[in-house]
Amino acid sequence: MLELLKRIKACPDRDSLLDMLGAHFREQGFEGFGYMVPSTEEPGAMVFELRGLPEAWRNIYRDEGLSKSDPFPQYVARHRHPIQLSDVWKSGTLTPAEREFVGRARAGGITDGFLIPTFGSHQQMGIFALGQVTGPEVLQRADIDELQAIMQAAHTQLDRINQQGVFPKLAPREVEILHWIAHGKTNSEIASILNIGLPTVSTYIQRLFAKLEVNDRSAAAVKGVKFGIISV
């Protein structure tokens, strides 16, 4: 794995990196590979690149805008740890619309697999997908910790490649304060929690409002959650 991590770090562009990962996972028995990040133009939607999935399903997913009803990315965003697809579609927590999505996906040839969350240097979330397995033994022998390490390295490198950034780049302290804003804390409460002065909290809030291009606390919290900067 160490050699693969070195190759990931040396990749000069997005396409080369995703091509390399796709080839690596095909050798492991995963014919399907995808990478998703929250859209900056349409909060709540995902920007995705899917490889090795049935063409008919890819077209349906794209043309019908199914990323909005796809339960898997939201499930991963809430739990923030790797999941197996079958664990989600067997759960009793899906809405009727989400159950319909799962049924259509399985009818469209989507197999079991994994979704693995990753986090960039500016706290933005990404999700890597592995599926279209060549046999059940592929899932049984998969090392989740190793997969997560590979995906995290890839996300970090993609973050470096995309230096211009499409996500608001908040400082760690700004992310902390946004987290507490989303949980309904006042400036005084945040100052007490973080053991910093009230004027300092106000300054951080002004900065993060400017970076998020919002004018109030509710809008800041909504944008932070929808762009994967924070979770609640």
Disulfide bonds with the S-S distance in Angstrom:
none
